């Protein structure tokens, strides 16, 4: 469980860096070495740690 929480925190930080960068998901992800869909997934799944503009609307 700690490992899952650590991964979630790591991805939440990546999403934050992405949003601060001003780059598109594809450009940012490729530069960082992962896939854009991973950013989108985390932005929608990381709950309150994801930037407001990427939280799921219900």
N, C-alpha and C positions, 0 to 999 in steps of 0.2 A: 504494500500500500504506500509506503514512503516513496518507493521508486516512481509510482504513478503520480503522486503529488509533485515530486521533483520534476518529472517530465512536463506536467501541466504548467508548473511555474516557469519552466524554461520556455515553453511555447508561448505562454502569455507575454513573457519578456520579448520574444521575437516579434510578436504582433505589435507590441508597443514600439519597438525599434522601427518596424515597417511603417507604422503610421507617422512617426516623427520624421522619417526619411523623406516623405513626400513622393516617393517612387511608387509606381504601379506594383501590384503583387508579383507579376511575372518577372519584372526587372529585379526587384529586391530579392526574390527567392532564388533566382538563378545566380545572382551575385553572392548570396550566402550559401549556396550549395544544396538547396532543397526545392521541392515542388510548390508552385503557387497554391495548389488546392490544399496543401497542408496549412498554409496561412489562413485560407478561408475557413477551413474546418475548425481550427483552433479559435479564430475570431468568433465563430458562432457557438462554440462549445465550452469555452473557458469561463463562461458566466460573467461575474462582475469584474474579472480581471481583464476582459477584452474591452477594447475601446468602444465607447457608446455607439458610434456609427456602424459597428459591425455586430452588435448584439442582435439576437433573433427577436423579431417582433411577434407577439402572440395576440 
